[in-house]
Amino acid sequence: MNADFTTEELAFQDEVRDFLESEFPAEFRAKLDVSQRLSKDELVRWQKILYQKGWAAPSWPEEYGGTGWTQIQRYIFATEMGLIGAPEPVAFGMKMVAPILMTFGSDEQKQRFLPDILESNVWWCQGYSEPNAGSDLASLKTTAMRDGDEYIVNGAKTWNTYGQYADWIFCLVRTDNTVKKQEGISFLLIDMKSPGITLKPIVLIDGHPEVNEVFFDDVRVPMGNLIGEENKGWTYAKLLLTHERSNIAGVPRGKRRLRALKRIAKDTDDGFGGNMLGNASFSNKLTDIEIQLQALEYSELRTLAALSVGKAPGPESSILKVVGTELAQEMDELFVDLAGYHCLPFVPEQFEDGFQGVQLGPGNSAAAALTYFNNRKLSIFGGSNEIQRNIISKHVLGL
Amino acid sequence: MDFSYTEEQQMLQDSVQKFVQKSYDFGTRNAILASDDGYSIENWQLFAELGWLTVPFSEADGGFGGSAVDLIVMMEEFGKANLVEPFMPTAILGGGLVAALGADTQKAELLPRVMDGSLQLACAYAESTSRFNLASVTTSAESEADSLVINGSKIAVLNGPGADKLLVVARESGATADNAGISVFLVDSESEGVSIQAYTNVDGKKAARIDFDSVTVPAAQRLGEAGGALAALQAVIDRAIVATSAEAVGALEALLQKTVEYSKTRKQFGTAIGTFQALQHRMADMFIECQLARSIVIMAAMKLDSSEGELEKTKSVSAAKSRVGRAIRKVGQEAIQIHGGIGMTEELDVGHLFKRVTAIDVMFGDADYHTERFASI
């Protein structure tokens, strides 16, 4: 038993490190260091840098312009990206709709959509959840009725992330009301510029309109935008949900944040002449997290080792989702603990591009509470942690 | 032994409940928060007419009685409604400092105006590097003839933007964290050299960072003995801690109640999610947290009203703040989680209550700080 990389893998790690060191723009790193968001243009710029290098799509097969990397190489790449804080490609196109297109799309659909995803020319968003279909996704009610060679779509989707930037949306829609709920669902690609689509931003408790409701009012969609067969959408989507869970453990990001916590703790006065790294309560919590992160890292490596010998990702990946998200949330609490009074000012504009306001607290302390609020979503989305525990109890424990 | 409210406390509770029911729904509250002042001046006048602003003060000072138990009766109701009016900064902190430290003439000048609703106060004690230690004061007050000159910076001044007068904690002598040498001064917000940077807190309340650049204050504006204010400041803050902890208990109970109601109506997989045992047990745990938080706040309030020694009182206050802080994280997070996505939106009161209790958790020292303070006494 060993957890070592081979000589080739170590050389690859060096190559990735050197590339990221020299090519990940310093101004992006500076923004991320003070918890500012990158704009759409900046994310696209970064994605195009990766594209030029041929590394835009680590998880895609070579025939579609992917890297053709092994599981271990992909892991190394994701780790190095996470450690320096370089953003992964926005998942909706690259990691969510693309695998569906490759597996179930027609040749025409592949040629039409995949190159623009690879090059980050077209931005996708997801149309799954509905106001009354969250964890119980299959009970969705948005309908697509056939009318000649078109569908007419009516209904509403919600929790649509970054829909305000998107050119296209992939949707689950109901095409048959007379069968079991999972069997009447189809997978449809819809141009966001289609007449009849309206977007209503939802402001979250951190003050940021990150998600939207999307309303469809007699939206006409060509039949050619149907993926695969009608009423097979649920099967396709289930595959996609497995993809959504990969990399969810967030170990590299966790390591980076742990380093930040240590650094900030050292710079934070305890009010008695010392600093917070020397505070026993804080330091014990930090240590617990560091240890938990190691347990998570080795759990991920065990999953990875299984994947790299060709085993399919099993329900065990639910462990990575549950522990990864809950650990990230515990770290959010520590950032709040450190910031103390400095986390109280509510200045959501500070995360926007070109914020010129006065800094109210040291470092990014004013971001601590807002990040704590925003990241409550981690245990809710991507299959809530309750759903993940259901998967473990049903499919692993056989209960 | 009797944990029931007196008739007067019952009336006070009824009075707040009636007001909230009649004129403080979620939409009204949000509209008040969005206004320039961040609170309703009409409501404030009404609070004065109803006698609420007299509750923190002793009968000798012209108040309702000033018991801590009276205060928690009120604050719990404020918490349930997530009330935004600056009761704590003006009446409990500001008024409390005047009552604790002021000479008779100062009290006679200021307290009636606090109680009739015509004076807004704010207490500037925290500093950028003081964390939660009240004795850590770098803002200086240096004697110059019959005056003092104040220099320094204060953060997290609640009600700072709307206050007519500031109670400024400054050091007249000693090193940064010495217990001796700390005084409290009454400073007009409009004084030369005072610059107020106003902002809104995560819970929607107005606050400020306030810089003092050679602000000259007549020695007569000092409250109490030169350099001897720390014990009184500590005692006033301890009362504020019990009051805000009671507010948190009210808010947590509101979060629990809203979560239970939601779980009965939200249907997934063909059934109300409240029928799932996994969620039932978590809501039962939320209930247990709320009850323990309430018990320890009652304990602390009763100790403050008792003839126990100061150390015993301080210790019970820290016990309450620490335990309530842990309940805040647990109940707040579970309320959001069980609501799911909708709990994370500005549209629902759940998120607003979550943010308010999170701010209370930080105010006057978080759970870890008070656990350590408890252990050190």
Interface residues (C-beta under 8 A of the other chain):
Chain A: S129 N132 G134 S135 D136 S139 T158 W159 I202 V203 L204 I205 G207 V211 T268 D269 D270 G271 F272 G273 N279 A280 S281 F282 Q329 E333 V336 D337 G340 Y341 H342 C343 L344 P345 F346 V347 V358 L360 G361 P362 A369 L370 Y372 F373 R376 K377 S379 I380 F381 S384 N385 E386 R389
Chain B: A126 S128 T129 S130 R131 F132 N133 S136 I155 A156 T176 A177 Q197 Y199 T200 N201 V202 G204 A207 R209 K267 Q268 F269 G270 A278 L279 R329 Q333 I336 Q337 G340 G341 G343 M344 T345 E346 E347 G351 H352 F354 K355 T358 A359 V362 D366 D368 T371 E372
